[in-house]
C-alpha cells in the first residue's frame, strides 16, 4: 500500500511538472496559429485548424496518461474491492478527463464566431509578443475586388496552469475583437416633421451680441478598414456585464467595439456643436447670416481633421435647415429687409421720375372728362401695388400744374 501511495504521488508530481513546462508553450502556439484563420488562404486555415487541434489534444494528453498510470497502480486493490465493476470504474475515470469545450471549463468544445461584411476583426493572442502576432481580417481587400467579406473564426483553448488543481480549466488562447463599421448618417434639426429624430436636435448658438441663432446640421460618417484599429484604440469595446472576478467574465473570448452610431450621437454630436457655435460666436449677427458658407467650410475642415484623428471618416457635413432666431428678432429682420428692398427699388427708379411723370400726365389728358377732378393720377394702372406706391410718391413730388377748365 505504501508503495502505491508513493507511486501515485510521484505520478502526480511528474504530471504537474509536465503541465508546467507544456502549457505555456501550447498557449503561445495556439494563440499565434489561430490568426491564420483570418488570412485569405486555404493552406493557412488548414494549418491553423490542425495545429489548434493538436495543441488541444496535447493539453489533455498528460491528464490521460496520469489517469492510466493511477489506474494501473491501483488496479489490483480496486479489482479486489469492486470485482467485476473495476473495469467500469476505470472507464469512468478515463471519461472524466475527456476534453471539453468552453472559455472556462474542464472540457474543450468548439467556440465559433461569424465575422460579417460590415465588421472588422482582430485576433490578439493572450501572451507573448502579441504586438507582432496579432492579425486582422482584411475585409477591405474583398470589397476592392468586388467580393463579399465573411469569415467563421474558431477560438482555440488551452489549459490554464494552476486553475483547477491537478486537472486545470480550459481558457481562450487569445481574444477576438470585432469592430462594427456600419455607416452613420444623421439630420440634427429642431423640427418634429423632419430630421432623424422627432426630438429637437438643432444646435442653439449665439452671436457676438448675444442674439440666439439655432441651426440644423446634416452629417455622415464611417470607419474604414485601415482606421479600425485607431477607432478601437480611442473608443474601446463594450464592457462585459457581470462580476469582473467571475471566470466567465475574465475569460470571455470575444469583445465588440462601441457602435459608430453610439459614438457619433455622443462625442461626435458634441464636437460638431462646439465647432459650429464657436464659428457663430466669433461673428456679429449680420455677419453670421452673411457668411453661412464660410462658417460651414471652416466647420467641415476642422471636423474632418478631428474625426480622422480618432479613426472616423467624415463622409459629408452641411446645413440641414434655415437659421432660426427669436420671434422678435425674426420680425425685425423681416421689416428691415422689406424696407431695404423698397429703398433699392426707389433708388433704381429715381432717374426715370421725369419720364414717369410725363407718362402719367399723358394718361391724365387722355382720360380727362366730365368725371375728372382735374388732377394728374398718382398711380399707373396695371403696376403691382408695392411698385405703384413707390411711383406714386415720385409723381406727387413732381407733378405739373393741373390744366385749365374747359371753356363753355
C-alpha positions as CSV (number, residue, x, y, z in Angstrom):
1,X,0.0,0.0,0.0
2,X,2.8,2.4,0.9
3,X,4.5,1.7,-2.5
4,X,1.2,2.5,-4.3
5,X,0.9,5.8,-2.4
6,X,4.4,6.8,-3.2
7,X,4.0,5.8,-6.8
8,X,0.8,7.8,-7.1
9,X,2.4,10.9,-5.6
10,X,5.4,10.5,-8.0
11,X,3.0,10.2,-11.0
12,X,1.1,13.3,-9.9
13,X,4.4,15.2,-9.4
14,X,5.6,14.2,-12.9
15,X,2.2,15.3,-14.3
16,X,2.5,18.7,-12.6
17,X,6.0,19.3,-13.9
18,X,4.9,18.3,-17.4
19,X,2.0,20.7,-17.4
20,X,4.1,23.5,-16.0
21,X,6.5,23.1,-19.0
22,X,3.9,22.2,-21.6
23,X,1.1,24.7,-21.0
24,X,2.9,28.0,-21.7
25,X,4.2,26.6,-25.0
26,X,0.7,25.4,-26.0
27,X,-0.7,28.8,-25.1
28,X,1.8,30.7,-27.2
29,X,1.4,28.2,-30.1
30,X,-2.4,28.2,-30.2
31,X,-2.6,32.0,-29.9
32,X,-0.2,32.6,-32.7
33,X,-1.5,30.0,-35.2
34,X,-5.2,30.9,-34.7
35,X,-4.7,34.2,-36.6
36,X,-4.1,32.1,-39.8
37,X,-7.8,31.7,-40.0
38,X,-8.2,35.3,-41.0
39,X,-5.9,35.0,-43.9
40,X,-7.2,34.7,-47.5
41,X,-5.6,31.3,-47.8
42,X,-6.8,27.7,-47.7
43,X,-3.4,26.5,-46.5
44,X,-3.4,28.9,-43.6
45,X,-6.8,27.8,-42.5
46,X,-5.9,24.1,-42.7
47,X,-2.6,24.6,-40.9
48,X,-4.2,26.7,-38.1
49,X,-7.0,24.2,-37.6
50,X,-4.7,21.2,-37.5
51,X,-2.3,22.9,-35.1
52,X,-5.0,24.1,-32.8
53,X,-6.5,20.5,-32.7
54,X,-3.1,19.0,-31.9
55,X,-2.5,21.6,-29.2
56,X,-5.8,20.8,-27.6
57,X,-5.1,17.1,-27.6
58,X,-1.5,17.6,-26.3
59,X,-3.0,19.7,-23.4
60,X,-5.3,16.8,-22.5
61,X,-2.7,14.0,-23.0
62,X,-0.8,14.4,-19.7
63,X,-4.1,14.0,-17.8
64,X,-5.0,10.9,-19.8
65,X,-1.5,9.4,-19.1
66,X,-1.8,10.3,-15.4
67,X,-5.2,8.6,-15.2
68,X,-3.9,5.4,-16.9
69,X,-0.9,5.3,-14.5
70,X,-3.0,5.8,-11.4
71,X,-5.4,3.1,-12.7
72,X,-2.5,0.7,-13.2
73,X,-1.1,1.4,-9.7
74,X,-4.5,0.9,-8.0
75,X,-5.9,-1.8,-10.4
76,X,-5.4,-4.8,-8.0
77,X,-7.0,-3.3,-4.9
78,X,-9.8,-1.8,-7.0
79,X,-10.4,-5.2,-8.6
80,X,-10.4,-7.0,-5.2
81,X,-12.8,-4.4,-3.7
82,X,-15.1,-3.8,-6.7
83,X,-14.7,-7.1,-8.5
84,X,-16.3,-7.1,-12.0
85,X,-17.1,-3.4,-11.6
86,X,-13.5,-2.4,-11.6
87,X,-13.5,-2.1,-15.4
88,X,-16.4,0.3,-15.2
89,X,-14.7,2.3,-12.6
90,X,-11.6,2.6,-14.8
91,X,-13.6,3.7,-17.8
92,X,-15.4,6.3,-15.6
93,X,-12.0,7.7,-14.5
94,X,-10.8,7.9,-18.2
95,X,-14.1,9.5,-19.2
96,X,-13.6,12.1,-16.6
97,X,-10.6,13.5,-18.3
98,X,-12.0,13.7,-21.8
99,X,-11.6,17.1,-23.5
100,X,-14.5,19.5,-23.1
101,X,-15.1,22.9,-24.5
102,X,-15.8,26.4,-23.3
103,X,-13.9,29.6,-22.4
104,X,-13.6,28.4,-18.8
105,X,-14.4,24.8,-18.5
106,X,-13.0,21.3,-17.7
107,X,-13.7,20.4,-21.3
108,X,-12.9,21.9,-24.7
109,X,-15.6,22.2,-27.3
110,X,-15.6,24.3,-30.5
111,X,-16.3,28.0,-29.9
112,X,-17.1,29.7,-33.3
113,X,-18.0,33.3,-34.3
114,X,-19.0,34.7,-37.7
115,X,-17.4,38.0,-38.9
116,X,-20.0,39.8,-41.1
117,X,-19.3,42.1,-44.2
118,X,-19.8,45.3,-42.2
119,X,-17.3,44.2,-39.5
120,X,-13.5,44.2,-39.0
121,X,-11.9,41.5,-36.7
122,X,-8.7,41.4,-34.8
123,X,-7.3,38.3,-33.2
124,X,-4.9,39.1,-30.3
125,X,-3.1,36.3,-28.5
126,X,-3.2,36.5,-24.7
127,X,0.5,36.0,-24.2
128,X,3.9,36.5,-25.7
129,X,4.8,39.0,-28.4
130,X,1.2,39.7,-29.3
131,X,2.2,43.1,-30.9
132,X,3.7,41.1,-33.7
133,X,1.5,38.0,-33.7
134,X,-2.0,39.6,-33.7
135,X,-3.8,39.5,-37.0
136,X,-6.6,41.4,-38.8
137,X,-9.4,40.3,-41.1
138,X,-8.8,42.5,-44.2
139,X,-12.4,42.9,-45.4
140,X,-11.4,46.0,-47.5
141,X,-9.4,43.8,-49.8
142,X,-12.5,41.8,-50.5
143,X,-14.6,44.9,-51.2
144,X,-11.9,46.3,-53.6
145,X,-12.1,43.0,-55.5
146,X,-15.9,43.2,-55.6
147,X,-16.2,40.3,-53.2
148,X,-18.2,39.9,-50.1
149,X,-16.1,39.5,-46.9
150,X,-17.3,37.0,-44.4
151,X,-15.4,34.6,-42.1
152,X,-16.0,32.0,-39.4
153,X,-13.4,32.1,-36.7
154,X,-12.8,29.4,-34.1
155,X,-11.3,30.5,-30.8
156,X,-8.6,28.0,-29.6
157,X,-8.5,26.9,-26.0
158,X,-5.6,25.8,-23.8
159,X,-5.4,24.8,-20.2
160,X,-4.6,27.5,-17.6
161,X,-1.9,26.3,-15.3
162,X,-3.0,26.1,-11.6
163,X,-6.6,27.0,-12.3
164,X,-8.1,23.7,-11.2
165,X,-5.6,21.7,-9.1
166,X,-4.3,18.6,-10.8
167,X,-6.9,19.0,-13.6
168,X,-6.9,22.6,-14.9
169,X,-9.5,24.6,-16.8
170,X,-9.5,25.4,-20.5
171,X,-9.4,29.1,-21.3
172,X,-9.1,31.0,-24.6
173,X,-5.6,31.4,-26.1
174,X,-6.5,34.9,-27.1
175,X,-9.3,37.3,-27.7
176,X,-11.3,38.1,-30.8
177,X,-12.3,41.8,-31.1
178,X,-14.9,42.7,-33.6
179,X,-15.4,46.3,-34.9
180,X,-18.8,47.2,-36.3
181,X,-18.2,49.5,-39.3
182,X,-21.8,50.2,-40.2
183,X,-22.1,53.6,-41.8
184,X,-23.8,56.5,-40.0
185,X,-25.9,59.5,-41.1
186,X,-28.0,62.0,-39.1
187,X,-30.0,65.2,-39.7
188,X,-30.0,67.2,-36.5
189,X,-32.8,69.7,-36.7
190,X,-35.4,71.2,-34.4
191,X,-38.4,70.2,-36.5
192,X,-40.6,67.3,-35.4
193,X,-41.8,66.8,-39.0
194,X,-38.3,66.2,-40.4
195,X,-34.9,65.1,-39.4
196,X,-33.6,61.8,-38.0
197,X,-35.4,62.2,-34.7
198,X,-38.7,63.8,-33.7
199,X,-36.9,65.5,-30.8
200,X,-35.5,69.0,-31.0
201,X,-31.9,68.3,-32.0
202,X,-30.9,71.7,-33.6
203,X,-27.8,73.5,-32.3
204,X,-28.6,76.6,-30.2
205,X,-25.8,79.2,-30.6
206,X,-25.3,82.9,-30.0
207,X,-23.7,85.8,-32.0
208,X,-21.3,88.3,-30.5
209,X,-24.2,90.5,-29.4
210,X,-25.8,87.5,-27.6
211,X,-28.6,87.0,-30.2
212,X,-29.8,83.4,-30.4
213,X,-29.2,81.6,-33.6
214,X,-30.3,77.9,-33.9
215,X,-29.0,75.9,-36.8
216,X,-29.5,72.3,-38.2
217,X,-26.7,70.0,-39.4
218,X,-26.6,67.1,-41.8
219,X,-23.7,64.6,-41.3
220,X,-22.5,61.3,-42.5
221,X,-19.6,59.2,-41.1
222,X,-17.9,55.8,-41.4
223,X,-15.0,53.7,-40.2
224,X,-12.6,52.4,-42.9
225,X,-10.8,49.1,-42.5
226,X,-7.5,51.0,-42.3
227,X,-8.7,53.1,-39.4
228,X,-10.5,50.3,-37.4
229,X,-7.5,49.8,-35.0
230,X,-7.3,53.6,-34.4
231,X,-11.1,53.8,-33.8
232,X,-10.9,50.8,-31.4
233,X,-8.0,52.3,-29.5
234,X,-9.8,55.5,-29.0
235,X,-13.4,54.3,-28.1
236,X,-12.7,50.8,-26.8
237,X,-15.1,47.9,-26.5
238,X,-18.4,47.3,-24.9
239,X,-17.9,46.1,-21.3
240,X,-18.8,42.6,-20.4
241,X,-21.7,42.6,-18.0
242,X,-21.2,40.7,-14.7
243,X,-18.7,40.4,-11.9
244,X,-15.2,41.0,-13.2
245,X,-13.8,38.5,-10.7
246,X,-16.0,35.8,-12.2
247,X,-14.0,33.5,-14.5
248,X,-16.9,33.6,-17.1
249,X,-16.2,37.3,-17.4
250,X,-12.4,37.2,-17.1
251,X,-12.1,34.6,-19.9
252,X,-14.7,36.0,-22.3
253,X,-13.5,35.1,-25.8
254,X,-15.0,37.9,-27.9
255,X,-15.4,41.6,-27.5
256,X,-17.4,44.1,-29.6
257,X,-16.4,47.7,-30.2
258,X,-18.7,50.6,-29.4
259,X,-21.0,51.2,-32.4
260,X,-20.3,54.2,-34.6
261,X,-23.9,55.4,-34.1
262,X,-23.3,55.5,-30.3
263,X,-20.0,57.3,-30.7
264,X,-21.4,59.9,-33.1
265,X,-24.6,60.5,-31.2
266,X,-22.5,61.3,-28.1
267,X,-18.9,62.5,-28.8
268,X,-19.5,63.3,-32.5
269,X,-22.5,65.5,-32.0
270,X,-20.9,67.4,-29.1
271,X,-17.8,68.1,-31.2
272,X,-19.8,69.3,-34.2
273,X,-21.9,71.6,-32.0
274,X,-18.8,73.0,-30.4
275,X,-17.3,73.8,-33.8
276,X,-20.5,75.3,-35.2
277,X,-21.2,77.5,-32.2
278,X,-17.6,78.7,-32.0
279,X,-17.8,79.9,-35.5
280,X,-21.1,81.7,-35.0
281,X,-20.0,83.2,-31.6
282,X,-17.0,84.8,-33.3
283,X,-19.3,86.8,-35.6
284,X,-21.9,89.6,-35.3
285,X,-25.5,88.6,-36.0
286,X,-25.4,90.2,-39.5
287,X,-22.1,88.6,-40.4
288,X,-23.1,85.2,-39.2
289,X,-26.1,85.4,-41.6
290,X,-24.0,86.7,-44.5
291,X,-21.1,84.2,-44.0
292,X,-23.1,80.9,-43.7
293,X,-20.9,79.3,-46.4
294,X,-17.6,80.4,-44.8
295,X,-18.8,79.1,-41.5
296,X,-19.6,75.6,-42.9
297,X,-16.3,75.5,-44.8
298,X,-14.4,76.1,-41.5
299,X,-16.6,73.6,-39.6
300,X,-16.1,70.9,-42.3
301,X,-12.3,71.2,-42.3
302,X,-12.0,71.2,-38.5
303,X,-14.5,68.3,-38.1
304,X,-12.8,66.3,-40.8
305,X,-9.4,66.7,-39.2
306,X,-10.7,65.8,-35.7
307,X,-12.7,62.7,-36.7
308,X,-9.7,61.4,-38.8
309,X,-7.5,61.7,-35.7
310,X,-9.8,59.2,-33.9
311,X,-10.3,56.8,-36.7
312,X,-13.6,58.1,-38.2
313,X,-14.0,59.2,-41.8
314,X,-16.4,62.2,-42.2
315,X,-18.3,61.4,-45.4
316,X,-20.2,64.7,-45.5
317,X,-21.4,67.6,-43.3
318,X,-23.5,70.7,-44.1
319,X,-26.5,72.8,-43.2
320,X,-29.8,70.9,-42.8
321,X,-32.1,73.8,-42.0
322,X,-32.5,77.5,-42.2
323,X,-31.1,79.7,-39.4
324,X,-33.7,80.3,-36.7
325,X,-33.9,83.3,-34.4
326,X,-36.2,84.5,-31.6
327,X,-39.5,85.7,-33.0
328,X,-38.9,89.4,-32.2
329,X,-35.5,89.2,-33.9
330,X,-37.0,87.5,-36.9
331,X,-39.8,90.1,-37.3
332,X,-37.2,92.9,-37.1
333,X,-35.1,91.2,-39.7
334,X,-38.1,90.8,-42.0
335,X,-39.1,94.5,-41.6
336,X,-35.5,95.7,-42.2
337,X,-35.3,93.5,-45.3
338,X,-38.6,94.9,-46.8
339,X,-37.5,98.5,-46.1
340,X,-34.1,97.9,-47.7
341,X,-35.8,96.4,-50.8
342,X,-38.2,99.4,-51.0
343,X,-35.3,101.7,-50.9
344,X,-33.4,99.9,-53.6
345,X,-36.4,100.0,-55.9
346,X,-37.0,103.7,-55.3
347,X,-33.3,104.4,-55.9
348,X,-33.4,102.4,-59.1
349,X,-36.5,104.3,-60.4
350,X,-35.3,107.8,-59.4
351,X,-33.5,108.6,-62.7
352,X,-36.8,107.8,-64.6
353,X,-39.0,110.0,-62.5
354,X,-39.4,112.7,-65.2
355,X,-40.4,110.2,-67.8
356,X,-42.9,108.6,-65.5
357,X,-44.4,111.9,-64.7
358,X,-44.8,112.7,-68.4
359,X,-46.4,109.3,-69.0
360,X,-48.8,110.0,-66.1
361,X,-49.7,113.4,-67.5
362,X,-50.4,112.0,-70.9
363,X,-52.6,109.3,-69.4
364,X,-54.5,112.0,-67.4
365,X,-55.1,114.1,-70.5
366,X,-56.4,111.1,-72.4
367,X,-58.8,110.2,-69.7
368,X,-59.8,113.9,-68.9
369,X,-63.6,114.4,-69.0
370,X,-66.6,115.4,-67.1
371,X,-65.8,112.9,-64.4
372,X,-62.3,114.2,-63.9
373,X,-61.3,116.1,-60.9
374,X,-58.7,117.9,-62.8
375,X,-55.7,116.3,-61.2
376,X,-53.0,114.0,-62.6
377,X,-53.2,110.4,-61.5
378,X,-50.9,109.3,-58.7
379,X,-50.6,105.7,-60.0
380,X,-50.3,104.0,-63.3
381,X,-52.9,101.3,-63.9
382,X,-51.5,97.7,-64.1
383,X,-48.5,98.1,-61.9
384,X,-48.1,95.9,-58.8
385,X,-49.4,97.5,-55.6
386,X,-45.9,97.9,-53.9
387,X,-44.3,99.3,-57.1
388,X,-47.3,101.5,-57.7
389,X,-47.0,103.1,-54.3
390,X,-43.4,103.9,-54.9
391,X,-44.1,105.6,-58.2
392,X,-47.0,107.5,-56.6
393,X,-44.5,109.0,-54.3
394,X,-42.4,110.2,-57.2
395,X,-45.4,111.5,-59.1
396,X,-46.8,113.5,-56.2
397,X,-43.4,115.2,-55.6
398,X,-43.0,116.4,-59.1
399,X,-46.5,116.7,-60.7
400,X,-47.1,119.6,-63.2
401,X,-50.0,122.1,-62.6
402,X,-53.5,120.9,-63.5
403,X,-54.8,122.0,-66.9
404,X,-57.4,124.9,-67.0
405,X,-61.0,124.0,-67.0
406,X,-62.7,123.7,-70.4
407,X,-64.4,126.8,-71.9
408,X,-68.3,126.8,-72.2
